[in-house]
């Protein structure tokens, strides 16, 4: 009976059933506590417990995993038990927002509702606040550009807050970072002063970032007696999945709850630690198991059953010899070429041949790389789609400005609002005319067409093709700093050569711009956000039911249509957020202030710091028939698994390097490193990278079940020879036969 009520620590490798066991425990506790139906489990009694009516709290590491976990719990319990599900960072944010009055009283803040800052705007505002220090050259010892200096400094605040480290202690901590070039203590002191000023500025204005939220929650809110009472009253059951990806301050929340008789179930992957280097502290969270009953899930899944031990032991011992992979002849193959372009073609054609021969389905294939450049993304996508095989990228995070649709909308902003002439040129005008004209339906190209005709609702491709658009930009665009504008079409002496459809389309665009300019001068245009919305509704969602138009448009592939919707949605969310932040203290800005805000918004997007991510499909949705393309980090953090793996650039040194999956100085904020109080040297970094490589290889081997292709080119994309640590693996297995395509 004691075992039933004891908190549970579920540990095991990838795909060993940890989440499944967590869902089972949720159903068990929900049946016993809420009494919705008779439990199918053999329970010796039906307890009377004061948990009746309370919702269990379910935590996940990120939004994608949270949605999958919610789907699985809902499916397993048939939706009978209510619960609250949220990510760990979302939990911190929710609590800070909900109990902001307590923080106002404790920290003597202004009585205003707080607002969350998106990362791109966080960097923009911090750059403006820190301009004196950056322009003075006090941070040149970091050896980075302005944007990187700002981002690195903000990341230090996030790392410190997530680890429960006071910002004032940063100089003494960073001095131990001997693995980088010598940086004087004055630089660290300056960064600390900047962060303290940034903290105070954000708190007084009610602006919240991940770093500010974590810093407010752990030392202030969690220790507040009123909040502690609420926490215990609201949450008597807590289930946390993948706690190896949680920050150190999460342990303090769990310990407080467990010490006050709150029931908890936690899953932990010793070979996980995907977010180690981004604020997670798996070793510190692992000490929670001393308070729980430990349940070890031992089975090893995937190719790790036959290859994991040999490969990992080889990584731990010596890279100089070939590992013994004699038992992998039917499951591991190598694709080796001289150039990377040839490697991309060989990889794609191998996939095409396997699919056409019914060896594997597209949805069972994953291409995984340590880093994906634009050339690789484009090449693989074009080769596969040419053969009718769709490709799905996991969180591609492409900047919004890479979309011609977004660039065209920004050009429209510069044409309507005065004083933005420096932000538009002839090339931008030509692109805008080409893109917009390809989305306007026939009913708006010509006044003589029947608007009720089905064909009238479809866009006419190349109404203004790039050649005509270039001629119009050369002859009909008046470049002016204050009032750039499109001139009448007859300004071009040979306008009759453009054709009827192109001429009418150009006139239609000019009339729409003139109307928006007129409404701006009459104060009938509320904000740049309203102008963007009007442009999207007018040119990219022509029907009243725009979604049906997009789905019915057979001239464009459905995947590209939905990707465009994601871009437009992200653009509008960014614009609304930008406008709300910049008008927070002044809801009705003057015309000059509106123009300045618009200029800053356009420049922000053009720097490429705003990205768009497609909304992931839920676990209960039908799995799309598409080949998956992802970086190592994206693949692991989303807990993907496939029958076939293609490890791209397997001999690249990026497999051994942290790269973008680790923030600068992150190891110094791990609790076990802080307790040692020893300098972090290059040897320590090498050892950490080796452990990271071991975890990556074991994890990926556990996520592939049937076949693995090691894809290697002797030369990288920049022509350098690739001699990464995993190169001996390529030479230890048999080569895949050349495709017959």
N, C-alpha and C positions, 0 to 999 in steps of 0.2 A: 504493500500500500504506500510505503514511503517513496518507492520508485516512481509511482504514478505522478506524484506531486512534485518531484524534484526537477529542477531546471536541467535542460538537456544541451549537451555540446556534441554536435554531429560533425565529425571530421572525416575527410577522405579526398582522394584525387579527383580530377576532372571526370565527369560523366559516371560517377559511382553511385548516384542516386541520392545525393544530399538534399537537393531541393524537393525531390519526391518524398523523402522522409520528413522534411519540414512540413509539407502539405498534409501528410498523414497525421502529424502531431497537432496541427491546427484543427483538423476535423475531430480528433479525439478530445482535445480540450474544449472545443466549441460544443460538442455533444454533452460533455459532462457539466460544463458551466452553464450553458444556455438552455439545455434540456429541450432542444427543438424536436429531436426524434430519439428513439431508443438507440443507444450506441451499439454498433456491430462488434465492438471490441469487448473482450471479457473483463468487465469492470466489476470488482467485488461489491460496490455499493454505488448509489447515486447520491453524490454529495449535495448538501445544502450549503451554498457558498454565496457570499455577498457580491459575486461577480455578475449576477443576473442583470441583463440589459446593457452591460458594458461591451464595447467593441474592442477586440484584440487589435493591437498595433503591429502591423506587418511592415518591416523595413527592408529595403533593397539598396544595392550599391549605386545604381543609376536608373534613369528613366526607362530605358529599354527593358532591362531585367525586371523592373517593377511591373511593367505591363504584362510581361510573360508570366510572372508570378501570380498576378491578379487573375489572369485567364485560367491558370492551372488550379488555383484555389476555388474559383467559381465553378469550374467544371467538376472538380472532385467532390465539392459539397453541394452541387446542384443549386447553388445560390441561396441556400437556406440560412446561412450564418452571416450576420453583418460583421464587417471589419473595416479598419482604416489602413490604407496602404500608402506609403510615401517613401521617397528616397531619404537617405540619412541627411544629406545637405538640405533637402526640402523640409525635413523635420526641424532642423535648426532654424531655417528661415521662417517657417510657419509659427514656431513658438516665439521668435523675436517679434514678428509682426503682431501676434495676438496679445503679447504682454508688453507692448511698447510703453503703455502708461507706467508700468513698474520701472522701466529703464529711464523714462523721463524724470521720475521722482528720484531715482538713485543717482543719476549722473547729471541732474540739473540741465536737461536738454529743453529745446524749444518744443512747445506743445503743438506738434504738427504730425500728420500721418506720414509714416516713412514710405519710401519708394525704392524699389530694387533697381540697381544700375546694371545694365548689360556690360559684358567685358569690354567691348569696343568703345563704349562711351566712358567707361571707367578709365581707360587708358587716355582718352582724349582730355578729360577733365584733369586728371593727374598731371598730364604733360603741361597743361596751362598753369596749374598751381605751382609746379616745380620749375618753371621756366628760369627763374633767377639762378638756381643752383646749376641747372644743366647748361645754360648759356655762359656761366662763369667758368666752366671747365673744371669744376670740382670733382666731377665723376669720370673724367677721361681715363683714369687708371683702369676702369672696367673694360676699356677697349672695345666698346660697342657703339652703334649708332643711337640716335636719340630715342627712337621707338623701343629698341632693345633695352636701353637703360631704364626707361619707364616701366616696361613689362617685367624686367628682372626685379626691380624694387618692389613692385606690387606683388609679385610672386613670393617675395620674402615675407611680406605681411601675411599672406595666406598660409604659408608653411608654418610660420610662428603661431598663428591663431589656431590652426588645426592641431598642432602639437601641444597647445596649452603653454606656450612660451611667451613671456612678456616681451613686448617690442623693445623695451629698454635694455634687454639682455642681448640684443643682436650683435653689437660690436664684439663682446667677449666670445660669442659663439662663432662668428664668421672669421675671427682671427685664427681659428684652428683649421681653416680650409687651406692646407698646404698643397693640395692637388692642383691648384691653379697658380697662375703667375702671382708674384708678390704684389699685394695691394695694401697700401698704408692704412693704418687704423683711422686716419682722418676721413678716408672715403667711407668706411663703415659708419663712422659717427655721423657723417653728413646724411647718409641714407636713412639712418635711424631718426634723425631730426625731421627729415622729409616725411617719413611715414607717420610720425607722431602728429605733425601738422595736418597731414591728410586724414588721419583718424578723427581728429577734432573737427575738421572742416566738414567731413561727411556726417558725423553725428549731429552737429549743430543744424545741418540742412536736412537731416532725416534721410540721407542717401545710404543705401545698403549695398555692399558687395559681399562676395563669399568670405573674404578676409574680415571685413567689418562684422558680418553676421556671426562668424565663429568666435571672434574676439568679444562680442557682446554676450554671447550665450554662455560660454564656459566660465569666465571669471565673475560675471555679474548676475545673469539670469538664473543659472542652475543653482547658485548658492543662496538665492533669495527665498526666505521661508514661505512666502505666499505662493510662489511658483512651485516649490517642492510639494506643498500640500495639494495643489491642483494636479501635479504630475501623478501623484499616488492615487488620487481620487479618480482620474481618468483612465489610467492604464494599469490594469492588474495582470495582463498577459501581454507579452511582447515576443515576437518572432523576427529574427534578423537573419537574412540570407547573405552569404559571402562576406562575413565580417573581416576577412583578410584584406578587403578593399576599403575598410573604414578608417577614418582618422583617429588619432590617439584620444581626443576628447570624447569620442563615442564610448570609450571604455568607462569613463567617469559616469556617464548617464546610466549605462547598464549596471555598474556596481551600485549606484544609489538605488536603483529599482530592485535589484536582487537582495540588497541588504534590508529592504523593507517588504520582504515576502512577495514580491512580484514574480510570477512565473515567467521563465524565459527559455527560448529554444534558439540556438545559434548554429549556423553551418560555417565550416572553416575548411579551406583548401590549403594544405601546406605547400603545394607546388603552384599556388595561384599568385597572390601578391602582384596583380596586374598593375595596380595603381601605386605601387611602391615607387617613390620618387615624385609623386603628384599629391602628396599629403597623407597617404595611407601609412599605417604603422602596424603591419600584421603581427610582429613578435610581441608588441605591447598588448594588442587585443587578445593574443593567444593565452595570456595569463588569466583570462576569464574562466578558462576551463577548470581551474582549481575550485570554482564555486558550483560546478555543474557535474552531472553524471555524464561521463564520456562514452560516446557511441562511435566506434571505429568502423567505417565502411571500407573494407579492404580490397575488393576486386579492382583489378587494373583493366581499363578499357582500351579499345583500339589497338593500333600497332605497338603501343607501349607494352603490351603483353609479351611480345616476342623481341622487340628491339630496344625498349626503354632502358633496361639495365645495362646492356652493352654500350649503348651510345653515351649514356650519362657517366658511366665509369670511365669511358675514354675521354670525355670532356674534363673530368676531374683529374686525370693522371697526366696525359701527355698528348699534345697535338701533333707530335712529330711522326707518328706511325699511323698506318691505316687501321681503323677499327675492324673487328671481326664481325661481318654481317653476312656470313655464309647462309644463315637461315632466313634470309630476306629475298631470295632469288625470284619469288613469285609475287612479291608485294612492293618492292622498292626498285625504281629504275632511274637512270640518269639521262638528262638531255643536255648535251654539251655542244656549244658552238663557239666560234671565234668572236663574232660581233654581237652586240646586244640586240640589234635590229633583227638579225637572223634568229636569235633566241626567242624573241617575241613571236615571230612567225611560226617557228617550230612548235612552240608551246600551244599556240592557238590552233594550228592544224592538227596537232595530236588530239586536242579536245574535240575538234570537229569530226575526225575520223572515228573516235570512240563513240560519239553520240550517234553518228550515222550507222555504225555497225551494231547498235543496240547493246553496247557493253555497259553503258552508264547513261543516266538521265541528266539533263542540264542542272537540275536542282540539287544533284548529288555531287557537284564538282565545286571546288573552291581554289582560287588562285591567291596565294598569300605571299606578301613581299615585305621586307623591312621598311621600305619606303617606295612610294609610287609617284613618279613624275608624270607630267602631262603627256609625254611621248608614249610611255607605257600604257596609260589609260586609253589614249586615243587609238593606238595601234591595235591593242587587244579588242577593244570595242568594235572597231571598223571591220576587222577580219571576221569576228564572230557574227556580227549582225549581217554581214554580206551573205552568210550562209544560213540566215534565218534563226540564229541562236541569240537570245537576249542575254544581256549582262547586267547584273545588279551590283552596284558599289555600296558598301557599308559606310554610311556617313562620309561621303566624299569631301565635304567641307570645302567646296570650291567658292572663292570670293564672288559676291554678287556682281561685281563689276565685270567679271568675265562673260556675263550674259549680255548679248546684244540688245535684248529687250529692256534690261535695266538701264543700259547706257542710253538707249533711245528715250526712256522716260526722264532721265536726268537732263538730257538735251532739251526736252520740252520745258522743264523747270527753268532752265537758263534763258529760254526764249520768252517766257511769260513774265518773269520777275525782272525788273530793271536792275542795271548795275552788275550783271553777271556775264558780260560779254567776253571776259577773259577765260571763261570756262567752256567756251564752245568755239569750234572751228569748222572749216569746210568738210573735213572728213567726218566729223560727228554729225553734221547736217545730212550728208549723203547716206550715212548708215541709218539715221533715224527715218529718212524718207523710205528707204528700202524695207526696213523692218515693219514699220507701221502700215505701209501700203499692202504688205503681204498678209495682214490680218484683217483688213477692212473688207466686209462682204460686198458682193456685187450690187446689192441694193443701194449702197452708199457710193459706189463708183459712178453709177449712172442714174439719172432721174427718170429714165425711160424704162428701166427694168421693173418687172412685176415684184413688189415686195413680198407677195404671198407665195411666190414660186420657191420650191425647195432649194433650187440652185442659187437663189438670191441671198441665201443665208450663209453661203460658203465663201471664204476668202479666195480671191483670184491671185494665183501665184505670179510674182514678178510684175505686178501692175506698174510699179516703178522699179525696174531692174537696176543693178549697180551702175550700169553705164548711164542711163537716164538720170539716176540720182546724182551722179558726179557732175553731169552737165548742169542740172538745176542748182547744185551747190556752188558751181563756179560762176553762174550768171545771175542767180536769183537770191543769193544770200548776201545781205548787207552786214558786214562785220563792224560792230560798234561796241565800245566798252560799256556804254550805258544802255543802249537799246538795240541789240542785235535783232534782226527780223528777216522774214522771208518776203521778198518782193513779189509783185504780180508776175504771172507766168510770161506775160508778153514782154517783160524786161529782157528775156532771152530772144534775140532776133529770129532764131530758127525754132521757136517753140512748137510750130506746127509739125516738126519732124518727131516730136516726142510721142505722138499718137493720142488718140481720143481718150483711152482709158487712163493713161498716165497723167494727162492734162487735168482731167476731172478729179482724179485722186489728189493731185497736188493742190488744186483749188479747194477741195474739201478740207484738207489739213490746214491750209492757210486760214480759211473761214473759222475753223474751230479755235485756232490760236488767237485770232483777232477777237473772238467772243470772250475767251478767257482773259485777255489783256483788258478788254473793256470792263469786265466784271471786277477785275483787280482794282482798276482806277475808281470804280464805283463802290469799293469796299464790300463787294458781294462775294469775294473769294476768301473764305475764313482763314485758310492756312495752306502751306505747301502740301500738307497731307491731303487736304480736300482736292487739290489740283491733281495729285497722283491718282487718287481714287477715281476722279472723273476721266482721266486719260485711260486708266485700265478698263473702266466700264465702256468707254467709247470705242477703243481700238482693239482691246484684247478679249473682251467679253461682250460682243456686240448684241447678243440676245438678252432679253430680260432674264432668261434662265441660262446663264453663261455656261454652267457645267454641262448641260445637254449639248450645247454648241461644240464644246471642246471634245466631247466624247464622239459626236457624230462626224467630226471633221476627219475624213478618211485620207486627206492629203498629208497628214502628219502622223507619225507613229504615236500610239497611245502613251508609251513610256515618256516620250519627249513632251507630250502635252501635260502629263502629270508633273514632270520635272519643272515645267514652266509655271505651273500653279504654285509649287513650292517656292520658287524664286519670287513670284509676285507676293505671296503671303509673307515671306520673310522681309521683303522690301517694305511692305506696309507696316509690319510690326516694328521694324527698325525706325521708320519715319515717325510713327506715332510716339514711340518711346523717346526719340531724339527731341521731338517737339515738346512733349510733356516735361522733360527735364529742363530744357532751356527756357521754358515759360513757367516754371514752377513758382518763381517769386513774382512773375509779372504775367498773369494770364492773357492780357491783351497788349502785346508788344506793338510798338510803333512800326510804320512801314519800313523805316531804315533798319530797325532791329529784325524784322521779318526777313528782309533781304540778306542780312548778315547770317542769320540762322540757316537760311537756305544754302548760302555759300559754304558754310562749315559742313553742312550735311553732305553736299555733293563732294567736297574734298575728302571727307571721311570715307565715303564709299570708294572713291577713286584710289585710296591708299590700299584697298584690298583687305581690310581688317574685318569686314562683315561677311559671314558665310551663310549658306542655306543648307539645311539637312532635311532630306525627305522624312516624312513621318513613318516610322517602322510599322509593319503589319503585326497584328497580334498573334499570339501562339495558336489561337483557335481559328484563325483565318486560313484559307487554302494557301499552301506554300507555292509561291510563284515558280514557274518553270524557267528559271534563269540561272546562269552560272554566276557564282559569287566572286567578287574581287574586293580584296581588303588588305590593309596593312596588318602586321602582326598584332599591334596593340588593339586595333579596331576589332579584329577577329576574336581575340581572347576576351576583351572586355564585354563583348556581346554574347559570349558563351556559345559560339557557333560550332557545329560539327558536321562533317560530310564523309561520304564514302571514299572519294578521291581527293587528294591534295596535290597541288602544284606549287612547290616552294620556289618562288622566283628569286633570282640573284642569290642563290644559296651560298655562294662564296664571297658575298659582299661583306666588308668589315662592319657594315651597319648592324649585322646580327649580333655583334659583340658590343656595340656602342649603345648608350642610353638614348641619345637623340632627343626628339621632342617628347618622349614618354617620361622624361625626368626633368624637373626644374633645377635651376642652378642653386647649389648649396643644399639640396634636399636631404642628403644623408646626415647632415649635421643636426637635423631636427628630429631624428629618430630617437626615441627615449633610451634605448640601450647604448647608442653612440654617445648621447649626452652624459649618461652615467659614467662612462669610461673616462671622460674628460681628457681624451688623447687627441692629438692632431690627426686630421683626416688627410692621409698621404696618397701619393700616386699608387703605391702598392695596395692600399685599402680599396681604391677605386678599381684597380685591376681585379682584385678578388671579388668585389661586388658585381662587376660585369660578368665574371665567370659564373657566379651563382645565378645571375639573371639569365644567362644563356642556357644553363642547365634547366632552369624552370621553364623557359620558353620551349625548348626541344621536347621535354617530357610532356608538357601541356599539349603541344600541337600533335605529338604522336598519340596522345590519348583521344584526340578529336578526329582522327582519321581511322576508318575501319578496314578498308580494303586495299587501297593502292596509293603509293606516294611516288611522285616524280620530283627529283632534285634537278632544278633547272639552273644551268650555269653557263655564263659566257666568259671567255678569257679576258675580254675587255669590257669595262663599264661604259656607261653612256658618254662619259667625257674622255674615253680612250685609255684610261689607266688600267693596268693589270689587276685583276681581282684575286687576292690571296688571303681571303678571310679564314677564320678558324674552322669553318665547316667544309672547307675544300676537300680534305681527305675522305669525307663521306661520299662525295661524288665519285672518287676513284675507287671506292670499295664496293660498288654495286654495278650491275650490268647495265649497258646502255639500251635505251628504248629504241625500237626499230623506227626508221624514218617513215613518216606517213606517206601513203600512196596517193594523196590528193594532188 
